[in-house]
């Protein structure tokens, strides 16, 4: 594990983040504590809207069924 002080991490932020994204264990020392820096996989929906995978799929199904109803009622038409 590579340790950096908070000022070193700030100074070499690009290097520190590239190490963490490369799979290396990186920690930043803050006072008497250490903060681990690692990659976390997030989807766009989680980042932008705070929605998890099941919420996104539920909303997609809801939108699809509404579109089908509106096409059937003549309020919308299917674009091919």
N, C-alpha and C positions, 0 to 999 in steps of 0.2 A: 504494500500500500504506500502511495506517495502522499506526504503531508505538506500542506502549504499554510502559511500564516494568512490571515485575511488580507493583509496588504500585498503579499506576494501573489495571492490568487487574483486580486484586483489588477495588479500590474501585468500579470501573465495570463489573463483570463482566456484568451484565444487558445493558448497552449494547454491550459488546465482543462478546458472543455473538450478539446480534441482528444486528450488522454482519456477522459471519462467516456467519451463516445466510442473510443477505440477499445473499450472493455477493461481498461486499467482501473484498479481501485484507487480512488482519489478522495482525500479528506481535507477539509479546511478547518484549521484550528481557530476557535473563537473563544478567547479567555481560557477556561479550563475544560472546554468542551470541544468536540469534533463533529463536523457536519459532513456526511458522505455525499459525494456528487456522483450520480449515476444516470444513465439513460432510462427514460420512462416512455413507453409506447402509448400514445394517445391518438384517438381519431379526431378528425375535424369537428365532429359533432360534440365530442367531449370538451374540446378546447373552446369552441365558439359558443355552445349552448348549454353545456353541463349535462348533456343527455347521454345515457349509457346505451349500449348496443341494442338491448331489448326495447328501450323507448324509441329508438330510431326506427326499428323494424315495425313496431306498433303504429307509429305515425305514418310510415310509408304505406302500410296496409289500409289505414284510414283514408289517406289521400287517394289511393287507387280505387277503393270502393266508392268514394264520393264522385270520382271522375266517371266511373262506370254508370252510376245512377244518373249523372247529368247528361251523359251521352244518350242513355235510354230515354230520358225525358225531353230530349231535343234542345237542352240548354247549352250543350257543347257538342262539338263534332270531333271525331277521331282524326288525327293527323297521321298520315302514313309516310 
